[in-house]
Amino acid sequence: MTFATDHLLSLQNAAPPRARSIQHSLMWMVGVGGSLVFIEPSPYELATLAAIIFFYATGLRMRPVFLPLLIMLVMLNFGYTICSIDLMDQSQIVNWIATSWYMAITAFLFALVLAEDTAQRLDFLQRGLIIGGVIAGGSGAAGYFHLVPGGYDLLTLYGRARGTFKDPNVLSAFLILPALLALQNVITASFFKSLRNVLAFGIITLALLLAFSRAAWGQLVFTSAFMVALMYLTSRSRSQQSRIVLTTMAACAAVALALVVLLSFDSIDSLFKERASLHQTYDSGRYGRFGRHILGFQMALDLPFGIGPLQFRRFFPEDTHNSFLNAFMSGGWISGILFPTLVFITVAMGFRLIFVRVPWQRTYLAFFSAFLGTVGEAFIIDVDHWRHFWLMLGAMWGVSAATYEHKTRRMAARGEVTLSPP
């Protein structure tokens, strides 16, 4: 290897061992903290703030590849801000703008952080996310079944589990990534680790069912199938492929059996049938969900500066329930163009990494599958302030940079390219 190659390798281990240990702990805390958002500021905000301060103090490397991400995040929120100038006398608008900027900062932080020491930092983040999923899902299930005194009123909403979140839909959306990570460990990990993740996956899946979110049910099925298919295609041996097939069949059978048992309860069965129906009154009609989408985009064509955040309800019975429409309404054409640009560039970048063999490939497949599912959900609900959405987006950029660098180092080791000193 050249001097430059060795230097690039040493950059990942530049922090002293004690500092690296704290960095890994902070990644774990961020994962766990994402499950506790029923209070503000939430533990997630505190964990990410601590991570920003500590990682900045111990060194973060700004790479040219992140300039497009930085520009898009800044311009996206610039659009939101200038379109809200006349509304800044309202505290809820100021809070909305501040939250948007903070979400952008966290996304950029995760990109910088996960571009280095990627395998270890991703590992601690995924451990925290699984534990966070168990905490959020377990509390929702416990509240639903009255296992906690007074927990039903606190941990459910409208007869649906919400756990440590304010809304059942956001709880179920958050649980998708922990569910995929746990399922992945069930399929590929050692026996005892696999058993632990069977329990975690069972708790998380139970909570997803009890949250009664149609979008989350569909997303769990789609993202799980997509991730397992990618794992099969990228596996390195016949034995791994056989284990993937057999474990997936067992998991499907277990979920089906659990669903049969749950539907034997009248209260669950009736709400399940109601929520599973494709015909919902708030979806249909001129001012239903999809009618609002059409009317809203027609408005967007005539309003280059939008109408400002949280103003859609002044014109329609409910919020946009479409993140792409919400970007146009809240930030005008600037944000309306930049939000889908940022999202779909990230998706396109993600597809390019699927078959690149790196140490973190398996974990990456779970993140990409969950992110792709959330992008799909963004067409029918507002995800622009979901913490886990920005976490995944930043992670995708960070892992992309790390994968490109890892690939370049391997090519340099084989003498296919020559690296210049950074």
C-alpha positions as MATLAB code, in Angstrom:
seq = 'MTFATDHLLSLQNAAPPRARSIQHSLMWMVGVGGSLVFIEPSPYELATLAAIIFFYATGLRMRPVFLPLLIMLVMLNFGYTICSIDLMDQSQIVNWIATSWYMAITAFLFALVLAEDTAQRLDFLQRGLIIGGVIAGGSGAAGYFHLVPGGYDLLTLYGRARGTFKDPNVLSAFLILPALLALQNVITASFFKSLRNVLAFGIITLALLLAFSRAAWGQLVFTSAFMVALMYLTSRSRSQQSRIVLTTMAACAAVALALVVLLSFDSIDSLFKERASLHQTYDSGRYGRFGRHILGFQMALDLPFGIGPLQFRRFFPEDTHNSFLNAFMSGGWISGILFPTLVFITVAMGFRLIFVRVPWQRTYLAFFSAFLGTVGEAFIIDVDHWRHFWLMLGAMWGVSAATYEHKTRRMAARGEVTLSPP';
ca = [
       0.000    0.000    0.000;
       1.048    3.608   -0.539;
       1.626    6.133    2.217;
      -1.696    7.779    1.358;
      -3.565    4.493    1.775;
      -2.088    3.929    5.209;
      -2.890    7.495    6.141;
      -6.515    7.099    5.092;
      -6.784    3.935    7.165;
      -5.340    5.682   10.213;
      -7.907    8.474    9.985;
     -10.636    6.076   11.105;
      -8.734    5.295   14.294;
      -7.410    8.806   14.971;
      -9.368    9.247   18.204;
      -7.814    7.780   21.386;
      -9.398    4.504   22.583;
     -11.268    6.200   25.428;
     -12.699    8.833   23.071;
     -13.743    6.119   20.616;
     -15.505    4.281   23.423;
     -17.480    7.425   24.289;
     -18.273    7.953   20.607;
     -19.677    4.427   20.361;
     -21.718    4.952   23.537;
     -23.174    8.142   22.105;
     -24.252    6.300   18.971;
     -25.972    3.719   21.172;
     -27.670    6.503   23.177;
     -28.928    8.153   19.975;
     -30.471    4.845   18.916;
     -32.189    4.315   22.258;
     -33.151    7.987   22.608;
     -35.103    7.878   19.364;
     -37.715    5.761   21.130;
     -38.466    8.319   23.854;
     -40.116   11.303   22.231;
     -43.288   11.882   24.238;
     -41.622   14.818   26.022;
     -39.778   17.816   24.580;
     -36.907   18.232   24.499;
     -36.759   14.462   24.224;
     -33.832   12.211   25.194;
     -33.136   11.978   21.458;
     -32.489   15.730   21.259;
     -30.225   15.555   24.304;
     -28.321   12.555   22.903;
     -27.832   14.122   19.468;
     -26.769   17.425   21.033;
     -24.205   15.605   23.180;
     -23.035   13.714   20.077;
     -22.667   16.941   18.079;
     -20.538   18.519   20.802;
     -18.363   15.478   21.497;
     -17.770   14.432   17.899;
     -16.916   18.020   16.997;
     -14.465   18.183   19.916;
     -12.794   14.883   18.985;
     -12.627   15.629   15.272;
     -14.943   15.359   12.278;
     -13.718   15.425    8.702;
     -15.652   17.473    6.171;
     -15.476   15.815    2.765;
     -16.244   17.367   -0.626;
     -18.845   14.629   -1.227;
     -20.996   16.162    1.519;
     -21.162   19.645   -0.052;
     -24.277   18.809   -2.143;
     -25.981   17.465    0.996;
     -25.069   20.602    2.958;
     -26.280   22.915    0.195;
     -29.585   21.063   -0.216;
     -30.256   20.996    3.542;
     -29.481   24.710    3.914;
     -31.531   25.758    0.892;
     -34.444   23.525    1.914;
     -34.663   25.232    5.277;
     -33.934   28.641    3.775;
     -37.122   28.164    1.745;
     -39.074   27.262    4.868;
     -37.692   30.286    6.718;
     -38.307   33.006    4.112;
     -41.836   31.723    3.515;
     -42.540   32.044    7.246;
     -41.364   35.610    7.791;
     -44.898   36.989    8.099;
     -45.815   34.222   10.575;
     -42.895   34.540   12.988;
     -45.088   36.192   15.619;
     -46.612   32.748   16.244;
     -44.599   30.559   18.628;
     -45.658   27.317   16.946;
     -44.257   28.568   13.614;
     -40.955   29.538   15.216;
     -40.799   26.102   16.858;
     -41.553   24.411   13.507;
     -38.760   26.295   11.740;
     -36.298   25.629   14.578;
     -37.175   21.917   14.491;
     -36.616   21.788   10.727;
     -33.167   23.359   11.049;
     -32.279   21.004   13.901;
     -33.372   17.933   11.936;
     -31.127   19.116    9.077;
     -28.190   19.540   11.468;
     -28.667   16.019   12.835;
     -28.815   14.562    9.304;
     -25.549   16.277    8.413;
     -23.977   15.129   11.689;
     -24.860   11.476   11.006;
     -23.384   11.773    7.518;
     -20.075   13.058    8.911;
     -20.011   10.615   11.818;
     -20.862    7.442    9.909;
     -18.350    8.176    7.171;
     -15.593    7.144    9.603;
     -15.238    4.100   11.855;
     -18.361    3.050    9.970;
     -18.681   -0.599   10.958;
     -18.326    0.042   14.694;
     -20.501    3.143   14.822;
     -23.250    1.513   12.765;
     -23.106   -1.536   15.026;
     -23.632    0.512   18.195;
     -26.347    2.575   16.530;
     -28.238   -0.550   15.447;
     -27.945   -2.056   18.943;
     -29.441    1.106   20.401;
     -32.210    1.154   17.820;
     -33.244   -2.423   18.607;
     -33.352   -1.674   22.339;
     -35.252    1.523   21.595;
     -37.718   -0.451   19.492;
     -38.263   -2.895   22.363;
     -38.809   -0.013   24.813;
     -41.263    1.846   22.575;
     -43.027   -1.285   21.327;
     -43.080   -3.028   24.689;
     -44.572   -0.008   26.438;
     -47.250    0.312   23.749;
     -48.210   -3.362   24.031;
     -48.145   -3.219   27.846;
     -50.439   -0.198   27.822;
     -52.827   -1.790   25.338;
     -53.246   -4.930   27.457;
     -53.551   -2.946   30.733;
     -50.326   -4.439   32.107;
     -49.296   -1.084   33.579;
     -51.544    0.699   36.130;
     -52.990    3.710   34.334;
     -50.943    2.780   31.293;
     -53.862    2.392   28.906;
     -54.669    6.117   28.939;
     -50.996    7.083   28.843;
     -49.675    4.578   26.303;
     -52.601    4.290   23.880;
     -54.612    6.747   21.788;
     -58.047    6.091   20.249;
     -57.698    2.426   21.190;
     -54.339    2.131   19.398;
     -50.919    1.577   20.962;
     -48.708    4.656   20.911;
     -46.138    3.693   23.556;
     -43.545    6.392   24.198;
     -44.710    8.433   21.193;
     -47.468   11.013   20.898;
     -49.094    9.301   17.923;
     -49.613    5.627   16.971;
     -48.673    6.316   13.344;
     -45.289    7.760   14.302;
     -44.639    4.913   16.752;
     -45.288    2.311   14.077;
     -43.181    4.181   11.510;
     -40.261    4.363   13.948;
     -40.504    0.629   14.699;
     -39.867   -0.429   11.082;
     -36.076    0.010   11.207;
     -35.624   -1.741   14.599;
     -37.864   -4.560   13.321;
     -35.704   -5.009   10.220;
     -32.482   -4.947   12.242;
     -33.853   -7.514   14.700;
     -35.139   -9.725   11.865;
     -31.738   -9.532   10.219;
     -30.068  -10.749   13.402;
     -32.600  -13.563   13.706;
     -31.657  -14.720   10.215;
     -27.877  -14.344   10.334;
     -26.590  -14.046   13.921;
     -25.245  -16.752   16.211;
     -27.720  -18.985   18.057;
     -27.985  -17.073   21.363;
     -27.955  -13.641   19.695;
     -30.605  -14.903   17.315;
     -32.795  -16.000   20.250;
     -32.546  -12.558   21.861;
     -33.564  -10.938   18.610;
     -36.501  -13.335   18.201;
     -37.881  -11.837   21.410;
     -37.115   -8.289   20.255;
     -38.705   -8.861   16.853;
     -41.789  -10.409   18.490;
     -42.308   -7.419   20.808;
     -41.781   -4.886   18.035;
     -44.078   -6.714   15.601;
     -46.794   -7.036   18.253;
     -46.658   -3.288   18.850;
     -46.825   -2.632   15.104;
     -50.002   -4.681   14.879;
     -51.549   -2.968   17.909;
     -50.766    0.509   16.556;
     -53.256   -0.278   13.753;
     -51.440    1.767   11.123;
     -52.229    0.509    7.624;
     -49.185    2.276    6.186;
     -46.888    0.633    8.750;
     -48.397   -2.822    8.139;
     -47.749   -2.473    4.429;
     -44.330   -0.999    5.020;
     -43.292   -3.866    7.325;
     -44.312   -6.449    4.713;
     -42.671   -4.600    1.824;
     -39.432   -3.621    3.567;
     -38.973   -7.046    5.169;
     -39.465   -8.823    1.834;
     -37.187   -6.348    0.069;
     -34.433   -6.631    2.685;
     -34.562  -10.433    2.833;
     -34.421  -10.614   -0.965;
     -31.341   -8.378   -0.984;
     -29.741  -10.444    1.762;
     -30.331  -13.577   -0.307;
     -28.886  -12.004   -3.448;
     -25.815  -10.666   -1.626;
     -25.120  -13.734    0.539;
     -21.776  -15.400   -0.031;
     -22.640  -19.066    0.337;
     -25.363  -21.623   -0.289;
     -25.643  -22.333    3.435;
     -26.366  -18.665    4.147;
     -29.030  -18.633    1.447;
     -30.631  -21.780    2.881;
     -30.695  -20.273    6.362;
     -32.256  -17.087    5.020;
     -35.032  -19.037    3.294;
     -35.780  -21.351    6.245;
     -35.658  -18.608    8.893;
     -37.853  -16.315    6.802;
     -40.457  -19.064    6.383;
     -40.414  -19.690   10.145;
     -40.776  -15.965   10.874;
     -43.726  -15.648    8.485;
     -45.418  -18.659   10.096;
     -44.864  -17.225   13.596;
     -46.290  -13.813   12.630;
     -49.308  -15.466   10.976;
     -49.938  -17.577   14.090;
     -49.639  -14.526   16.344;
     -52.086  -12.644   14.121;
     -54.619  -15.479   14.378;
     -54.325  -15.457   18.175;
     -54.680  -11.662   18.381;
     -57.727  -11.631   16.114;
     -59.448  -14.014   18.492;
     -59.937  -10.964   20.776;
     -63.116   -9.187   19.703;
     -61.783   -5.691   20.390;
     -58.680   -6.303   18.263;
     -60.626   -8.064   15.517;
     -63.150   -5.248   15.070;
     -60.544   -2.474   15.003;
     -58.316   -4.532   12.711;
     -61.140   -4.980   10.186;
     -61.995   -1.285   10.390;
     -58.388   -0.176    9.856;
     -57.663   -2.797    7.181;
     -60.541   -1.598    5.028;
     -59.397    0.133    1.841;
     -62.356    2.509    2.015;
     -61.874    5.174    4.667;
     -64.036    8.310    4.788;
     -61.038   10.585    5.373;
     -59.335    9.262    2.222;
     -62.165    9.704   -0.275;
     -64.127   12.691   -1.563;
     -63.104   16.084   -2.886;
     -61.519   17.096    0.424;
     -60.335   13.643    1.446;
     -56.656   12.803    1.694;
     -56.103   12.248   -2.017;
     -58.468   15.012   -3.085;
     -56.462   17.442   -0.946;
     -53.288   16.295   -2.659;
     -54.649   17.243   -6.089;
     -56.061   20.579   -4.923;
     -52.911   21.350   -2.951;
     -50.578   20.797   -5.902;
     -52.843   22.987   -8.028;
     -52.443   25.726   -5.400;
     -48.663   25.218   -5.366;
     -48.417   26.115   -9.057;
     -49.824   29.583   -8.306;
     -47.940   30.204   -5.033;
     -44.151   30.405   -5.517;
     -43.737   31.355   -1.849;
     -46.216   28.802   -0.535;
     -48.499   29.566    2.377;
     -46.097   28.848    5.251;
     -45.821   25.967    7.734;
     -48.959   24.681    9.457;
     -51.230   26.856    7.289;
     -52.746   24.133    5.112;
     -55.544   23.575    7.622;
     -56.744   27.126    7.023;
     -57.817   26.047    3.532;
     -58.628   22.362    4.002;
     -60.152   20.190    6.760;
     -56.845   18.450    7.604;
     -53.088   18.663    7.081;
     -51.414   17.794    3.774;
     -50.553   14.159    4.649;
     -48.021   14.287    1.819;
     -44.447   15.372    2.574;
     -43.770   16.502   -0.999;
     -46.887   18.658   -1.056;
     -46.057   19.947    2.420;
     -42.639   21.101    1.193;
     -44.351   23.229   -1.511;
     -46.930   24.584    0.915;
     -44.485   25.335    3.755;
     -41.469   26.535    1.769;
     -42.709   27.475   -1.681;
     -41.020   26.383   -4.865;
     -37.548   26.424   -3.271;
     -38.348   23.797   -0.661;
     -40.877   22.074   -2.921;
     -38.166   21.343   -5.478;
     -35.313   20.665   -3.044;
     -37.094   18.186   -0.764;
     -37.842   15.595   -3.482;
     -34.430   16.297   -5.054;
     -32.690   15.487   -1.760;
     -34.838   12.412   -1.148;
     -34.532   10.857   -4.592;
     -30.814   11.567   -4.930;
     -30.404    9.688   -1.647;
     -32.528    6.803   -2.934;
     -30.606    6.618   -6.231;
     -27.322    6.702   -4.329;
     -28.617    3.924   -2.093;
     -29.413    1.583   -4.968;
     -25.828    1.909   -6.215;
     -24.444    0.556   -2.925;
     -26.527   -2.601   -2.623;
     -24.055   -5.041   -4.134;
     -20.817   -3.404   -2.949;
     -19.121   -5.799   -0.518;
     -18.132   -3.867    2.593;
     -18.020   -4.912    6.287;
     -21.253   -3.023    6.985;
     -23.184   -4.266    3.946;
     -25.728   -6.293    5.937;
     -26.650   -3.427    8.280;
     -26.770   -1.042    5.343;
     -29.400   -3.197    3.620;
     -31.703   -2.773    6.636;
     -31.209    1.007    6.697;
     -31.779    1.325    2.960;
     -34.900   -0.854    3.025;
     -36.384    1.139    5.915;
     -35.506    4.457    4.249;
     -37.071    3.369    0.960;
     -40.238    2.342    2.807;
     -40.384    5.696    4.596;
     -40.003    7.537    1.283;
     -43.001    5.573    0.012;
     -44.949    6.527    3.135;
     -44.023   10.193    2.578;
     -46.575   10.246   -0.270;
     -49.441    9.695    2.190;
     -48.219   11.301    5.420;
     -45.948   14.107    6.656;
     -42.529   12.660    7.550;
     -40.563   15.911    7.422;
     -40.204   16.151   11.205;
     -39.730   12.442   11.927;
     -36.408   12.120   13.724;
     -35.680    8.648   12.362;
     -36.239    9.858    8.785;
     -33.378   12.364    9.049;
     -31.244    9.855   10.926;
     -31.601    7.369    8.056;
     -31.039   10.028    5.399;
     -27.809   11.190    7.046;
     -26.715    7.597    7.564;
     -27.216    6.864    3.860;
     -24.874    9.711    2.897;
     -22.279    8.755    5.508;
     -22.274    5.095    4.525;
     -22.062    6.068    0.853;
     -18.900    8.106    1.481;
     -17.391    5.321    3.606;
     -18.219    2.695    0.961;
     -16.610    4.733   -1.814;
     -13.469    5.226    0.290;
     -13.354    1.539    1.243;
     -13.727    0.560   -2.411;
     -10.963    2.990   -3.426;
      -8.592    1.610   -0.800;
      -9.142   -1.941   -2.033;
      -8.445   -0.866   -5.605;
      -5.275    0.908   -4.456;
      -4.158   -2.206   -2.592;
      -4.468   -4.154   -5.845;
      -2.543   -1.460   -7.683;
      -5.528   -0.470   -9.830;
      -5.419    3.167   -8.697;
      -2.905    5.441   -7.005;
      -4.037    7.550   -4.080;
      -2.734   11.037   -3.531;
      -1.882   12.251   -0.029;
      -4.950   14.039    1.425;
];
